Amino acid sequence: MSRTSRNRMTERQMTVMFITLAVLVVIAVIFISGRRVVADTPQAAPYYRSIRVEKGDSLWSIAETYAPAADNRSLSAYVEDLRSINSLRRDAPLQVGQSLLVVYYADAAD
């Protein structure tokens, strides 16, 4: 094995690094956005939950269930968050019984 081929990253290693970086960025964004506080306004706290994919589930149907109603973001943004949090490829279908991590929000008063 030559020195140059040994020092090059494989496509798989690059993909793993990219996914890891993307997950870290999402976590940082969630952490930073959770730190914003508006005086006298109850904030919705993010919670994470593991769910099992059931027959007929899609990322869109899961997003409709867990995406915050008061959030101005679109369902497609929440679907992208689900993909990122769970390191899902765009072309990978969900499998019945698969575990997914979802984020949902509850009022601070709850």
N, CA, C and O of each residue as an XYZ file, in Angstrom:
440
protein
N       0.868     -1.180      0.000
C       0.000      0.000      0.000
C       0.902      1.227      0.000
O       1.775      1.362      0.858
N       0.698      2.098     -0.935
C       1.537      3.292     -1.017
C       1.112      4.303      0.026
O       0.010      4.245      0.571
N       2.007      5.218      0.283
C       1.747      6.231      1.305
C       0.547      7.103      0.944
O      -0.246      7.438      1.824
N       0.391      7.481     -0.335
C      -0.722      8.354     -0.727
C      -2.054      7.639     -0.592
O      -3.031      8.251     -0.160
N      -2.125      6.370     -0.944
C      -3.401      5.661     -0.823
C      -3.759      5.412      0.637
O      -4.939      5.342      0.979
N      -2.765      5.280      1.492
C      -3.016      5.063      2.902
C      -3.522      6.343      3.572
O      -4.287      6.268      4.533
N      -3.114      7.500      3.087
C      -3.501      8.770      3.678
C      -4.829      9.293      3.152
O      -5.406     10.196      3.758
N      -5.323      8.766      2.064
C      -6.592      9.218      1.504
C      -7.750      8.618      2.278
O      -7.703      7.468      2.715
N      -8.795      9.424      2.436
C      -9.998      8.930      3.105
C     -10.859      8.209      2.081
O     -10.981      8.644      0.936
N     -11.446      7.118      2.500
C     -12.352      6.416      1.610
C     -13.668      7.180      1.539
O     -13.947      8.036      2.379
N     -14.455      6.869      0.548
C     -15.759      7.524      0.401
C     -16.632      7.243      1.624
O     -17.360      8.123      2.081
N     -16.561      6.043      2.144
C     -17.340      5.686      3.331
C     -16.889      6.502      4.546
O     -17.724      6.984      5.311
N     -15.589      6.657      4.725
C     -15.079      7.453      5.841
C     -15.522      8.911      5.712
O     -15.878      9.544      6.706
N     -15.501      9.432      4.507
C     -15.928     10.811      4.288
C     -17.416     10.957      4.594
O     -17.835     11.950      5.190
N     -18.217      9.969      4.185
C     -19.649     10.003      4.457
C     -19.911      9.965      5.956
O     -20.733     10.729      6.462
N     -19.228      9.093      6.661
C     -19.391      9.002      8.115
C     -18.985     10.319      8.766
O     -19.672     10.795      9.670
N     -17.889     10.912      8.326
C     -17.465     12.195      8.878
C     -18.492     13.281      8.603
O     -18.788     14.087      9.484
N     -19.040     13.313      7.390
C     -20.043     14.314      7.036
C     -21.297     14.158      7.891
O     -21.823     15.147      8.401
N     -21.776     12.942      8.052
C     -22.976     12.687      8.855
C     -22.727     13.079     10.306
O     -23.580     13.709     10.931
N     -21.568     12.713     10.847
C     -21.223     13.076     12.219
C     -21.197     14.588     12.383
O     -21.719     15.119     13.363
N     -20.597     15.274     11.437
C     -20.543     16.737     11.483
C     -21.949     17.329     11.404
O     -22.268     18.270     12.131
N     -22.791     16.781     10.523
C     -24.163     17.283     10.384
C     -24.950     17.103     11.681
O     -25.690     17.999     12.087
N     -24.797     15.954     12.330
C     -25.500     15.708     13.595
C     -25.019     16.685     14.666
O     -25.826     17.215     15.430
N     -23.714     16.923     14.723
C     -23.178     17.876     15.694
C     -23.693     19.288     15.446
O     -23.984     20.020     16.392
N     -23.806     19.674     14.176
C     -24.329     20.997     13.845
C     -25.789     21.106     14.273
O     -26.191     22.118     14.845
N     -26.582     20.076     14.002
C     -27.999     20.097     14.404
C     -28.120     20.192     15.917
O     -28.938     20.959     16.424
N     -27.320     19.426     16.639
C     -27.361     19.485     18.093
C     -26.975     20.877     18.578
O     -27.603     21.407     19.495
N     -25.949     21.478     17.971
C     -25.533     22.825     18.360
C     -26.637     23.841     18.080
O     -26.895     24.718     18.903
N     -27.286     23.728     16.929
C     -28.368     24.654     16.586
C     -29.524     24.504     17.569
O     -30.089     25.501     18.019
N     -29.879     23.271     17.902
C     -30.958     23.034     18.853
C     -30.575     23.608     20.221
O     -31.398     24.236     20.887
N     -29.341     23.394     20.629
C     -28.885     23.901     21.920
C     -28.897     25.428     21.942
O     -29.364     26.031     22.907
N     -28.390     26.047     20.891
C     -28.332     27.511     20.832
C     -29.737     28.102     20.759
O     -30.037     29.067     21.462
N     -30.594     27.537     19.922
C     -31.945     28.082     19.798
C     -32.743     27.865     21.077
O     -33.646     28.647     21.374
N     -32.434     26.832     21.832
C     -33.105     26.587     23.100
C     -32.690     27.570     24.174
O     -33.369     27.694     25.193
N     -31.585     28.273     23.966
C     -31.086     29.223     24.951
C     -31.740     30.595     24.833
O     -31.594     31.420     25.734
N     -32.447     30.855     23.758
C     -33.107     32.156     23.591
C     -34.293     32.248     24.533
O     -35.144     31.360     24.565
N     -34.342     33.310     25.286
C     -35.419     33.481     26.249
C     -36.054     34.846     26.026
O     -35.362     35.862     25.963
N     -37.369     34.860     25.910
C     -38.115     36.098     25.790
C     -38.803     36.325     27.123
O     -39.477     35.428     27.630
N     -38.647     37.495     27.692
C     -39.194     37.777     29.023
C     -40.705     37.587     29.044
O     -41.403     37.990     28.113
N     -41.201     36.975     30.104
C     -42.629     36.774     30.365
C     -43.348     35.940     29.318
O     -44.578     35.955     29.260
N     -42.612     35.217     28.493
C     -43.235     34.351     27.502
C     -42.813     32.916     27.793
O     -41.626     32.596     27.725
N     -43.772     32.048     28.117
C     -43.384     30.661     28.381
C     -42.784     30.044     27.122
O     -43.315     30.195     26.021
N     -41.686     29.358     27.306
C     -40.981     28.747     26.183
C     -41.310     27.261     26.094
O     -41.531     26.600     27.109
N     -41.337     26.764     24.907
C     -41.518     25.333     24.704
C     -40.143     24.680     24.820
O     -39.196     25.075     24.140
N     -40.051     23.693     25.677
C     -38.785     22.994     25.891
C     -38.704     21.796     24.945
O     -39.682     21.064     24.790
N     -37.540     21.591     24.310
C     -37.408     20.426     23.433
C     -37.187     19.153     24.243
O     -36.413     19.134     25.200
N     -37.868     18.114     23.848
C     -37.695     16.800     24.443
C     -37.419     15.817     23.317
O     -37.877     16.004     22.190
N     -36.673     14.778     23.628
C     -36.355     13.760     22.635
C     -36.965     12.449     23.082
O     -36.980     12.114     24.266
N     -37.466     11.721     22.105
C     -38.145     10.468     22.398
C     -37.806      9.477     21.291
O     -37.697      9.845     20.121
N     -37.644      8.239     21.670
C     -37.417      7.185     20.697
C     -38.772      6.559     20.368
O     -39.544      6.217     21.263
N     -39.042      6.418     19.095
C     -40.285      5.780     18.664
C     -39.946      4.604     17.753
O     -38.846      4.519     17.207
N     -40.895      3.719     17.603
C     -40.749      2.596     16.671
C     -41.611      2.871     15.453
O     -42.765      3.282     15.576
N     -41.052      2.645     14.291
C     -41.778      2.838     13.044
C     -42.822      1.738     12.922
O     -42.525      0.555     13.087
N     -44.049      2.150     12.631
C     -45.137      1.199     12.438
C     -45.502      1.133     10.962
O     -45.112      1.997     10.177
N     -46.246      0.112     10.597
C     -46.659     -0.066      9.212
C     -47.408      1.181      8.739
O     -48.313      1.662      9.421
N     -47.035      1.692      7.590
C     -47.671      2.869      7.017
C     -47.023      4.187      7.424
O     -47.368      5.233      6.874
N     -46.089      4.158      8.378
C     -45.416      5.388      8.799
C     -44.461      5.882      7.718
O     -43.850      5.101      6.988
N     -44.355      7.192      7.644
C     -43.355      7.846      6.802
C     -42.784      8.994      7.614
O     -43.334      9.360      8.652
N     -41.694      9.555      7.151
C     -41.148     10.715      7.861
C     -42.170     11.848      7.897
O     -42.240     12.599      8.869
N     -42.957     11.966      6.836
C     -43.972     13.025      6.775
C     -45.072     12.798      7.809
O     -45.493     13.741      8.479
N     -45.538     11.562      7.944
C     -46.596     11.311      8.927
C     -46.069     11.485     10.350
O     -46.789     11.960     11.228
N     -44.832     11.106     10.573
C     -44.210     11.309     11.884
C     -44.051     12.803     12.153
O     -44.289     13.262     13.271
N     -43.653     13.560     11.139
C     -43.503     15.016     11.288
C     -44.841     15.661     11.624
O     -44.894     16.571     12.450
N     -45.917     15.207     10.999
C     -47.238     15.763     11.286
C     -47.638     15.522     12.744
O     -48.364     16.324     13.331
N     -47.170     14.427     13.319
C     -47.488     14.099     14.705
C     -46.649     14.898     15.697
O     -47.173     15.374     16.703
N     -45.350     15.051     15.425
C     -44.437     15.607     16.424
C     -43.986     17.043     16.168
O     -43.496     17.695     17.090
N     -44.134     17.551     14.959
C     -43.678     18.923     14.683
C     -44.510     19.904     15.498
O     -45.728     19.757     15.598
N     -43.861     20.898     16.076
C     -44.613     21.865     16.885
C     -45.566     22.684     16.036
O     -45.183     23.224     14.999
N     -46.813     22.773     16.485
C     -47.837     23.512     15.743
C     -47.541     25.001     15.727
O     -47.848     25.684     14.750
N     -46.943     25.513     16.805
C     -46.678     26.951     16.898
C     -45.415     27.356     16.144
O     -45.134     28.545     15.994
N     -44.655     26.375     15.671
C     -43.412     26.666     14.956
C     -43.728     27.163     13.552
O     -44.584     26.602     12.868
N     -43.049     28.199     13.130
C     -43.278     28.760     11.800
C     -42.558     27.987     10.702
O     -42.735     28.269      9.517
N     -41.753     27.018     11.098
C     -41.047     26.234     10.084
C     -42.009     25.278      9.398
O     -43.076     24.969      9.929
N     -41.639     24.829      8.261
C     -42.499     23.917      7.510
C     -42.266     22.474      7.942
O     -41.280     22.155      8.606
N     -43.192     21.620      7.550
C     -43.036     20.195      7.832
C     -41.793     19.636      7.149
O     -41.135     18.738      7.675
N     -41.479     20.174      5.974
C     -40.291     19.668      5.274
C     -39.016     19.951      6.074
O     -38.081     19.151      6.032
N     -38.960     21.069      6.799
C     -37.802     21.369      7.645
C     -37.722     20.365      8.794
O     -36.631     19.925      9.156
N     -38.868     20.003      9.366
C     -38.884     19.014     10.445
C     -38.470     17.638      9.908
O     -37.753     16.901     10.584
N     -38.915     17.295      8.710
C     -38.511     16.029      8.092
C     -36.995     16.006      7.918
O     -36.354     14.987      8.172
N     -36.427     17.120      7.487
C     -34.969     17.202      7.336
C     -34.283     17.052      8.693
O     -33.229     16.422      8.782
N     -34.866     17.622      9.751
C     -34.324     17.441     11.097
C     -34.343     15.963     11.483
O     -33.371     15.451     12.038
N     -35.448     15.281     11.189
C     -35.536     13.847     11.489
C     -34.452     13.073     10.744
O     -33.805     12.190     11.307
N     -34.263     13.417      9.472
C     -33.214     12.735      8.692
C     -31.846     12.967      9.321
O     -31.046     12.041      9.457
N     -31.590     14.204      9.699
C     -30.288     14.548     10.256
C     -30.057     13.902     11.619
O     -29.006     13.305     11.853
N     -31.026     14.018     12.511
C     -30.895     13.462     13.859
C     -30.663     11.958     13.806
O     -29.910     11.412     14.613
N     -31.311     11.288     12.857
C     -31.244      9.830     12.766
C     -30.271      9.335     11.706
O     -30.203      8.134     11.443
N     -29.516     10.247     11.092
C     -28.541      9.886     10.054
C     -29.175      9.034      8.957
O     -28.636      7.997      8.570
N     -30.321      9.482      8.464
C     -31.037      8.754      7.420
C     -30.696      9.322      6.054
O     -30.663     10.538      5.865
N     -30.447      8.448      5.122
C     -30.225      8.883      3.741
C     -31.567      9.184      3.106
O     -32.592      8.625      3.497
N     -31.553     10.054      2.143
C     -32.774     10.474      1.460
C     -33.458      9.304      0.747
O     -34.685      9.258      0.664
N     -32.676      8.376      0.241
C     -33.248      7.273     -0.535
C     -33.505      6.015      0.304
O     -33.926      4.993     -0.238
N     -33.258      6.076      1.617
C     -33.439      4.897      2.468
C     -34.862      4.878      3.028
O     -35.255      5.802      3.740
N     -35.632      3.844      2.718
C     -36.999      3.757      3.253
C     -36.976      3.382      4.734
O     -36.031      2.757      5.215
N     -38.026      3.773      5.441
C     -38.169      3.371      6.837
C     -38.561      1.905      6.891
O     -39.256      1.403      6.007
N     -38.111      1.225      7.930
C     -38.428     -0.186      8.115
C     -39.340     -0.332      9.329
O     -39.113      0.303     10.359
N     -40.369     -1.164      9.211
C     -41.260     -1.434     10.347
C     -40.405     -1.965     11.501
O     -39.591     -2.870     11.318
N     -40.601     -1.389     12.689
C     -39.829     -1.782     13.866
C     -38.561     -0.968     14.082
O     -37.919     -1.076     15.127
N     -38.207     -0.167     13.108
C     -37.011      0.668     13.215
C     -37.215      1.726     14.304
O     -38.308      2.276     14.438
N     -36.175      2.010     15.073
C     -36.237      3.051     16.102
C     -35.794      4.377     15.514
O     -34.793      4.451     14.801
N     -36.547      5.423     15.819
C     -36.195      6.777     15.400
C     -36.209      7.694     16.608
O     -37.035      7.538     17.507
N     -35.305      8.637     16.626
C     -35.292      9.664     17.646
C     -36.058     10.861     17.096
O     -35.741     11.363     16.018
N     -37.065     11.319     17.836
C     -37.841     12.486     17.413
C     -37.735     13.556     18.492
O     -37.550     13.255     19.671
N     -37.854     14.792     18.071
C     -37.877     15.914     19.007
C     -39.297     16.449     19.028
O     -39.932     16.602     17.985
N     -39.787     16.729     20.226
C     -41.098     17.357     20.372
C     -40.974     18.425     21.437
O     -39.976     18.482     22.155
N     -41.961     19.252     21.537
C     -41.864     20.417     22.431
C     -43.046     20.439     23.384
O     -44.164     20.070     23.025
N     -42.775     20.881     24.612
C     -43.816     21.044     25.614
C     -43.624     22.415     26.264
O     -42.493     22.871     26.434
N     -44.706     23.060     26.620
C     -44.612     24.358     27.262
C     -43.884     24.245     28.585
O     -43.957     23.218     29.261
N     -43.178     25.312     28.953
C     -42.459     25.333     30.216
C     -43.408     25.216     31.392
O     -43.015     24.759     32.465
N     -44.646     25.620     31.203
C     -45.631     25.559     32.280
C     -46.124     24.129     32.530
O     -46.675     23.848     33.594
N     -45.932     23.222     31.558
C     -46.412     21.840     31.698
C     -45.658     21.085     32.774
O     -45.939     19.912     33.017
